[in-house]
Every structure is written in structure tokens, then in C-alpha cells.
Amino acid sequence: MTGPGRGVKVGGWGVACYGGAAVGELTYAASGVDYDLLDAFKRTCQRAAATTRDALARHGLAEPPAVRGESAYLVETPDAFFAHVEEGLGTKVLVADAVQAETGRSFYRAIGIDTVAAIVNDLVTSGALPLTVAMHAAVGDARWFADAARAADLAAGFAEGCRLSGAVWGGGETPALRDLIVPGGIVLAGSALGRIAPKTQRIAGDVRPGDVIVLVGSAGVHTNGITLCRAAAARLPAGWRTPIGDGRPFGEALLDPSVVYVGLVAACQRAGIPLHYAVHVTGHGWRKLMRLEAPFVYRITAPGAPPPVLAFLLETGLVSRREAYATFNMGAGFALYVAAADAERTLAAARAAGYRAWIGGRVEDGGGRRAVEIEPLDLVFEADTLAVR
């Protein structure tokens, strides 16, 4: 039984709850990831970066309007757009290291796929298909690469991520940064170059009231919110070994590789479906659905069920439902905005390409208001909870 003042028993242990909230409830900001500070610096960088755009004219190129603050930066040529993204994996390597220490098994092939996915999934939100991907693998000491099997797994996974993206692995950088990165540590990141051709394939944010929001399934936590997951693991009775709903250990479930959504966008393009907007649901969770500045209400009527590893976080009571949807993908790793007349075609194209997709909601005229409303969960995120521009 649950309720105010009662304990919720999950997986063989009790979590004390009072007034419906868990004692010591975790938040992403308290775990060390404060988006208010991070986003403020991003906005400062956007303003400074915009002062450099005139350099493109010397090359006969241009910066298209409304590109600053989007997931990918575009450069316009006479017959195409080129897109560029720089992205990092985050702290998922710490989970891989901890689970490997307990099990003796390397999970770095999945980590390699994750690194590529973090990059190219941002890239395709613009309509660009990736051409090349580069790896940046910074270590605290060159001895990180002495574990030949682990290093080979990372390389194999990165190559597999590129194959899944239809891109070539073009190169990279492997600096050893003693005293900057902890001994035994690695920071994984990278970049990608993509192309939009013909130019009509650009996803430019042409959202209008009545558009349908198609949600596309995730494989689990993917790469965002891992710091919060690590904080949760520290409070679980068996740590990374704690079983989740499907019986798997929490740590291993967190390491399932991310879905690569390049094939989703490519399938819609081949089908001739105009994509009004696309969102990679990562940082800021479902708040990202209102990334556009236009005053719309994004009304979600069918959020879908979270995968077992994310459902488990809710069941423990360590993470509130609001915090979870403000941080994690909660089962929907990507979103496409299309005209209502194209919704069924979009679902068919996604499913034919091997993706799990469903109609999650619709876009409404906000009357000056911008918000995400997840009706079945009674969750509302107003515009002031997302400030990426």
C-alpha cells in the first residue's frame, strides 16, 4: 500500500515516503548538473558566436536564419546545407567502469555506439544526414589504452555507430591530459559533418497548430541523466547489482546502447514526408519538446510507457515523476512534428525502418503561452523551465 506516511517496497527494500514524496528525493541539479548555469553560458556563447557569422560571406556562404540555439549549426551553399555538431557522451563511462569492475566484462562497445548516437541524433534534427564522424577520446593517462580488449571494444562500437548512421569515421584525437582528467578516466566526445540535399529537406521549425507529435521509442536511458542515475545507485542496497523490474541488474540495464535515429529521418525523407520539426529528447528531458520559441502548447496525450530501467527509477521513489520527465527521455528518444494528414505515413515509414513509433500528441495555439502538457501524468512544463536560446 502506498500513500502519505507509508513506505513503498521496491525490489525487496523500503523507501520511506511522506506526503507522496520520497525522503531524500534526488534532483539533477543537486547531483551537480545545474541547467540554469549551463544554459546561461550557452546563451552567452550564442551571442558571441553570432558576431562571427560575417566570415562566411568571404567564402560565398551564408548562415541561415533561426539556426542559433538549434541542435545543429548550418551553413548554406547554393545547392545544399551543410550541418555540423559537436557533442559529448557524458559520464556513462563511469557506469561502464564500475560494472566492469564488478563483473569483469567490458561494455565499451555499447559506449562507442552511444558516443556516435549522441552526436548524429542531434545532427539529424536539422534534416542533415551524416557524412563523417570524428572521435575525441581524452584520457588522464595514456595507460588507459593498455587494456587492449577494452580499447578494441570502444573502437568497434564507434565504428558500428558510424555504420548505423551511414557515415564514415573520418578521424579523431586522443590527448593524454594528466592532472586535468583523473587517472584511469576517459572523456569521450566527437563531431559530425552532414549534408541536406536537396535544400527542401531542411527541418526548419515550420510548426503550426494542429500538427501531430510522433514519438519514437528509446532503448533505455541513452546518455542523458547518467549523473542522476549514479546518485541513485549510491543509495540502492545492492548498488549497480540491484535488480530492476525485468530482473536485470540496474548497472547493466543503464548500459544498453542508444538508438541511432538517422534511419528514421532518412526513411521519412525517402517517403516524401515534410518534417516540420524534430527533437532529440536528451538534455532537459521532455521540456525539449518546446525548443522552438513560438508560442505553442505541446499537448501530450499518449506518453507511452517508460522502459524498465527508467520505470525502476520512479518505483524506488528516489526520483520524482516530474524530475524524471524533466531529465530523461522516459521512453521517447526522438520526436517528429508533422501535419495531421501525414501522421499515419510517418508512423508507417518509422515502423518499416525498424523504429517503434506512436502518435503522442498535438500542437496547439498557445495564445502567447509556450508549454509542454503531459495530460495523463498531470505534468506541465512552462516556458521558463527551458532557456536554451
C-alpha positions as CSV (number, residue, x, y, z in Angstrom):
1,M,0.0,0.0,0.0
2,T,1.2,3.5,-0.8
3,G,0.3,6.9,0.3
4,P,1.3,9.7,2.7
5,G,3.4,8.4,5.6
6,R,3.6,4.9,4.1
7,G,6.7,3.0,2.9
8,V,6.9,1.9,-0.7
9,K,8.6,-1.5,-1.0
10,V,10.5,-2.0,-4.3
11,G,12.6,-4.9,-5.1
12,G,12.9,-6.1,-1.5
13,W,13.6,-2.9,0.2
14,G,11.6,0.0,1.6
15,V,11.7,3.7,0.6
16,A,10.2,6.0,3.2
17,C,7.6,8.4,1.8
18,Y,5.9,11.3,3.4
19,G,3.2,13.3,1.6
20,G,3.8,11.2,-1.5
21,A,7.4,12.3,-1.9
22,A,10.4,10.2,-1.1
23,V,12.7,11.2,1.7
24,G,16.0,12.5,0.2
25,E,14.5,12.7,-3.3
26,L,17.2,13.2,-5.9
27,T,17.4,16.0,-8.5
28,Y,19.6,16.5,-11.4
29,A,20.7,20.0,-10.2
30,A,21.6,18.7,-6.7
31,S,23.6,15.9,-8.3
32,G,25.8,18.5,-10.0
33,V,24.1,19.2,-13.3
34,D,22.5,22.7,-13.0
35,Y,21.0,23.6,-16.3
36,D,20.4,27.2,-15.1
37,L,24.1,27.7,-15.1
38,L,24.9,25.6,-18.1
39,D,22.3,27.2,-20.3
40,A,23.3,30.7,-19.2
41,F,26.8,30.1,-20.6
42,K,25.4,28.6,-23.8
43,R,23.3,31.7,-24.4
44,T,26.4,33.8,-23.7
45,C,28.3,31.8,-26.3
46,Q,25.5,32.1,-28.8
47,R,25.6,35.9,-28.6
48,A,29.4,35.9,-29.0
49,A,29.3,33.4,-31.8
50,A,26.7,35.3,-33.8
51,T,29.3,38.2,-34.2
52,T,31.5,35.9,-36.3
53,R,28.9,34.9,-38.9
54,D,30.1,37.5,-41.5
55,A,33.2,35.4,-42.1
56,L,31.0,33.0,-44.2
57,A,30.4,35.7,-46.8
58,R,34.1,35.7,-47.8
59,H,33.6,32.1,-48.9
60,G,30.3,32.7,-50.8
61,L,28.4,31.0,-48.0
62,A,25.7,32.1,-45.5
63,E,24.2,31.3,-42.2
64,P,20.5,30.6,-42.5
65,P,18.1,32.4,-40.2
66,A,17.0,31.0,-36.8
67,V,19.8,28.4,-36.6
68,R,21.4,29.6,-33.4
69,G,20.1,27.6,-30.4
70,E,19.2,24.6,-32.5
71,S,20.9,21.2,-32.1
72,A,23.0,21.6,-35.3
73,Y,24.7,24.5,-36.9
74,L,24.0,25.0,-40.6
75,V,26.0,26.6,-43.4
76,E,24.1,27.4,-46.6
77,T,25.6,26.8,-50.1
78,P,23.8,27.5,-53.4
79,D,22.5,23.9,-53.7
80,A,22.7,22.4,-50.2
81,F,23.1,23.0,-46.4
82,F,26.0,21.6,-44.5
83,A,25.5,20.8,-40.8
84,H,28.0,20.5,-38.0
85,V,27.6,19.1,-34.5
86,E,30.0,18.7,-31.6
87,E,28.7,16.6,-28.7
88,G,30.0,14.6,-25.7
89,L,29.0,11.4,-24.1
90,G,28.9,12.5,-20.5
91,T,29.5,10.3,-17.5
92,K,28.2,7.0,-18.8
93,V,31.8,5.7,-19.0
94,L,31.8,5.8,-15.2
95,V,28.9,3.3,-15.1
96,A,30.7,1.1,-17.6
97,D,33.9,1.2,-15.5
98,A,32.0,0.4,-12.3
99,V,30.1,-2.5,-13.8
100,Q,33.2,-3.9,-15.4
101,A,35.0,-3.8,-12.1
102,E,32.2,-5.9,-10.6
103,T,31.6,-8.3,-13.5
104,G,34.9,-8.4,-15.4
105,R,33.0,-7.7,-18.6
106,S,33.7,-4.7,-20.9
107,F,30.7,-2.6,-22.0
108,Y,32.8,-0.3,-24.2
109,R,31.3,-1.5,-27.5
110,A,28.0,-0.1,-26.3
111,I,29.8,3.1,-25.1
112,G,31.3,3.5,-28.6
113,I,27.8,3.3,-30.2
114,D,26.5,5.7,-27.6
115,T,29.1,8.3,-28.4
116,V,28.2,8.3,-32.1
117,A,24.5,8.3,-31.3
118,A,24.8,11.4,-29.1
119,I,26.4,13.3,-32.0
120,V,24.4,12.1,-35.0
121,N,21.0,12.2,-33.3
122,D,21.5,15.9,-32.8
123,L,22.7,16.3,-36.4
124,V,19.6,14.8,-38.0
125,T,17.2,17.1,-36.2
126,S,18.1,19.6,-38.9
127,G,17.3,17.1,-41.7
128,A,21.0,16.5,-42.4
129,L,22.3,13.0,-43.0
130,P,25.8,12.5,-41.6
131,L,28.8,12.2,-43.9
132,T,31.7,12.0,-41.5
133,V,32.1,11.5,-37.7
134,A,35.2,12.2,-35.6
135,M,36.1,10.9,-32.2
136,H,37.7,12.8,-29.3
137,A,39.0,10.5,-26.6
138,A,40.8,12.4,-23.9
139,V,42.4,10.3,-21.1
140,G,44.1,11.1,-17.8
141,D,47.0,8.9,-18.7
142,A,48.0,7.1,-21.9
143,R,47.9,3.8,-19.9
144,W,44.1,3.8,-20.4
145,F,44.8,2.3,-23.8
146,A,46.9,-0.5,-22.2
147,D,43.7,-2.5,-21.7
148,A,43.8,-3.7,-25.4
149,A,40.4,-5.5,-25.2
150,R,38.6,-2.5,-23.7
151,A,40.2,-0.2,-26.3
152,A,39.3,-2.5,-29.1
153,D,35.7,-2.7,-27.9
154,L,35.5,1.1,-27.9
155,A,36.8,1.3,-31.4
156,A,34.5,-1.4,-32.7
157,G,31.5,0.3,-31.1
158,F,32.4,3.6,-32.5
159,A,32.7,2.1,-36.0
160,E,29.4,0.3,-35.6
161,G,27.7,3.6,-34.6
162,C,29.1,5.1,-37.8
163,R,27.7,2.2,-39.9
164,L,24.3,2.6,-38.2
165,S,24.5,6.3,-39.2
166,G,25.6,5.7,-42.8
167,A,28.7,7.8,-42.1
168,V,32.4,7.3,-42.4
169,W,34.6,7.5,-39.3
170,G,37.0,10.2,-40.6
171,G,39.5,10.6,-37.7
172,G,39.8,11.9,-34.2
173,E,42.1,13.0,-31.4
174,T,43.4,11.1,-28.3
175,P,45.1,13.6,-25.9
176,A,46.5,12.4,-22.6
177,L,45.7,15.2,-20.1
178,R,47.5,14.4,-16.9
179,D,46.2,16.4,-13.9
180,L,43.2,17.6,-15.9
181,I,41.4,14.2,-16.2
182,V,41.6,11.8,-13.3
183,P,44.0,8.8,-13.7
184,G,42.2,5.9,-15.3
185,G,39.5,8.2,-16.7
186,I,38.4,8.9,-20.2
187,V,36.2,11.7,-21.6
188,L,34.5,10.8,-24.9
189,A,33.1,13.3,-27.4
190,G,33.2,14.0,-31.1
191,S,31.8,15.8,-34.0
192,A,30.0,15.2,-37.3
193,L,29.5,16.8,-40.6
194,G,26.3,16.3,-42.5
195,R,24.5,17.5,-45.6
196,I,21.0,18.5,-46.5
197,A,20.3,18.0,-50.2
198,P,18.1,19.0,-51.7
199,K,17.6,22.0,-49.6
200,T,13.9,21.4,-49.2
201,Q,14.8,18.5,-46.8
202,R,15.8,21.0,-44.2
203,I,13.8,20.7,-40.9
204,A,13.4,24.4,-40.2
205,G,10.8,24.6,-37.4
206,D,7.7,25.2,-39.6
207,V,5.4,24.1,-36.8
208,R,1.8,25.1,-36.9
209,P,-1.3,24.4,-34.7
210,G,-2.9,21.1,-35.5
211,D,0.5,19.4,-36.2
212,V,0.8,15.9,-34.7
213,I,3.7,14.9,-32.5
214,V,5.0,11.5,-33.3
215,L,7.1,10.0,-30.5
216,V,9.8,7.4,-31.3
217,G,10.9,4.8,-28.8
218,S,14.2,4.8,-26.9
219,A,16.2,1.8,-25.8
220,G,16.5,2.9,-22.2
221,V,18.3,5.8,-20.5
222,H,20.5,6.5,-23.6
223,T,23.2,9.1,-22.5
224,N,21.4,11.8,-20.6
225,G,20.8,12.0,-16.8
226,I,23.5,9.5,-16.0
227,T,24.8,11.6,-13.1
228,L,21.4,11.4,-11.5
229,C,21.4,7.6,-12.1
230,R,24.8,7.3,-10.4
231,A,23.4,9.2,-7.4
232,A,20.5,6.8,-7.3
233,A,22.8,3.8,-7.5
234,A,24.7,5.0,-4.5
235,R,21.5,4.8,-2.4
236,L,20.4,1.4,-3.6
237,P,21.0,-1.6,-1.3
238,A,22.9,-3.6,-3.9
239,G,24.2,-0.6,-5.9
240,W,24.7,-1.5,-9.6
241,R,23.7,-5.1,-8.9
242,T,20.2,-4.1,-7.7
243,P,17.6,-5.9,-9.9
244,I,15.1,-3.9,-11.9
245,G,11.6,-4.9,-13.0
246,D,12.8,-7.2,-15.7
247,G,15.3,-8.9,-13.4
248,R,18.4,-7.3,-14.9
249,P,21.0,-5.5,-12.8
250,F,20.5,-1.8,-12.7
251,G,24.0,-1.0,-13.9
252,E,23.9,-3.3,-16.9
253,A,20.5,-2.0,-17.9
254,L,21.8,1.5,-17.9
255,L,24.5,0.5,-20.4
256,D,22.1,-0.6,-23.2
257,P,23.3,1.4,-26.3
258,S,21.3,4.3,-27.6
259,V,19.0,4.1,-30.6
260,V,20.5,5.8,-33.7
261,Y,17.7,7.8,-35.3
262,V,19.4,8.7,-38.6
263,G,17.5,5.9,-40.4
264,L,14.2,7.4,-39.1
265,V,14.8,10.8,-40.7
266,A,16.1,9.2,-43.8
267,A,13.1,7.0,-44.2
268,C,10.7,10.0,-43.8
269,Q,12.7,11.9,-46.5
270,R,12.5,8.9,-48.9
271,A,8.8,8.8,-48.3
272,G,8.5,12.5,-49.2
273,I,7.0,13.4,-45.8
274,P,7.6,17.1,-44.9
275,L,9.0,17.1,-41.4
276,H,8.1,20.4,-39.7
277,Y,10.4,19.9,-36.7
278,A,12.4,17.2,-34.9
279,V,13.7,16.9,-31.4
280,H,16.3,14.6,-29.9
281,V,15.0,14.1,-26.4
282,T,18.2,14.3,-24.3
283,G,19.2,17.1,-22.0
284,H,16.2,18.8,-20.4
285,G,14.0,15.7,-21.0
286,W,10.5,16.3,-22.3
287,R,10.9,20.1,-21.8
288,K,12.9,19.9,-25.1
289,L,9.6,19.4,-27.0
290,M,9.1,23.2,-26.7
291,R,12.6,24.1,-28.0
292,L,11.1,26.4,-30.6
293,E,10.4,29.9,-29.4
294,A,7.0,30.0,-31.0
295,P,4.0,30.3,-28.5
296,F,2.6,26.8,-28.8
297,V,1.3,24.3,-26.3
298,Y,2.6,20.8,-26.9
299,R,-0.2,18.6,-25.6
300,I,0.9,15.0,-25.0
301,T,-2.0,12.6,-24.7
302,A,-0.1,9.3,-25.1
303,P,3.3,9.5,-23.5
304,G,3.9,5.7,-23.7
305,A,5.4,3.5,-21.1
306,P,8.9,4.1,-19.9
307,P,11.4,1.2,-20.4
308,P,12.1,-1.0,-17.3
309,V,15.3,0.9,-16.2
310,L,13.5,4.3,-16.2
311,A,10.3,2.8,-14.6
312,F,12.6,1.4,-11.9
313,L,13.9,4.8,-11.0
314,L,10.3,6.0,-10.5
315,E,9.4,2.9,-8.5
316,T,12.3,3.4,-6.0
317,G,10.9,6.8,-5.0
318,L,14.3,8.3,-5.3
319,V,13.4,10.4,-8.4
320,S,10.0,12.1,-8.7
321,R,7.9,11.8,-11.8
322,R,8.4,15.5,-12.6
323,E,12.1,15.3,-12.2
324,A,12.2,12.2,-14.4
325,Y,10.3,13.8,-17.3
326,A,12.4,17.0,-16.9
327,T,15.6,15.0,-17.2
328,F,15.3,11.6,-19.0
329,N,13.7,10.5,-22.3
330,M,11.3,8.3,-20.4
331,G,10.9,6.0,-23.4
332,A,10.7,8.5,-26.2
333,G,14.1,9.4,-27.5
334,F,13.0,11.4,-30.6
335,A,10.0,13.4,-31.7
336,L,8.8,14.4,-35.1
337,Y,6.3,17.1,-35.8
338,V,4.2,16.6,-38.9
339,A,0.9,17.7,-40.5
340,A,-2.1,15.6,-39.3
341,A,-2.6,14.4,-42.8
342,D,1.0,12.9,-42.8
343,A,0.8,11.3,-39.3
344,E,-0.1,7.7,-40.5
345,R,2.5,7.9,-43.3
346,T,5.1,8.9,-40.7
347,L,4.3,6.0,-38.5
348,A,4.4,3.6,-41.4
349,A,7.8,4.9,-42.5
350,A,9.2,4.8,-39.0
351,R,8.0,1.3,-38.4
352,A,9.2,0.0,-41.7
353,A,12.6,1.3,-40.8
354,G,12.6,-0.7,-37.6
355,Y,11.6,2.1,-35.1
356,R,8.8,1.9,-32.5
357,A,6.6,5.0,-33.1
358,W,3.2,6.3,-32.0
359,I,1.1,9.4,-32.0
360,G,2.0,11.1,-28.8
361,G,0.0,14.3,-29.0
362,R,-0.6,17.6,-30.9
363,V,0.5,21.2,-31.2
364,E,-2.0,23.8,-30.1
365,D,-2.0,27.6,-30.4
366,G,-0.8,28.8,-27.0
367,G,-2.3,32.2,-27.2
368,G,1.1,33.7,-26.3
369,R,2.0,30.8,-24.0
370,R,4.6,28.2,-24.6
371,A,4.4,24.9,-22.6
372,V,4.5,21.2,-22.6
373,E,1.5,19.5,-21.0
374,I,1.6,15.7,-20.4
375,E,-2.0,15.2,-19.7
376,P,-2.2,11.6,-18.5
377,L,0.6,12.3,-15.9
378,D,-0.7,15.7,-14.9
379,L,2.7,17.3,-15.7
380,V,3.1,20.8,-17.0
381,F,6.4,22.5,-18.0
382,E,6.1,26.2,-18.7
383,A,8.5,28.2,-21.0
384,D,10.5,29.4,-18.0
385,T,11.8,25.8,-17.4
386,L,13.7,25.8,-20.7
387,A,16.1,28.5,-21.7
388,V,18.4,27.2,-24.4
389,R,18.3,30.4,-26.5
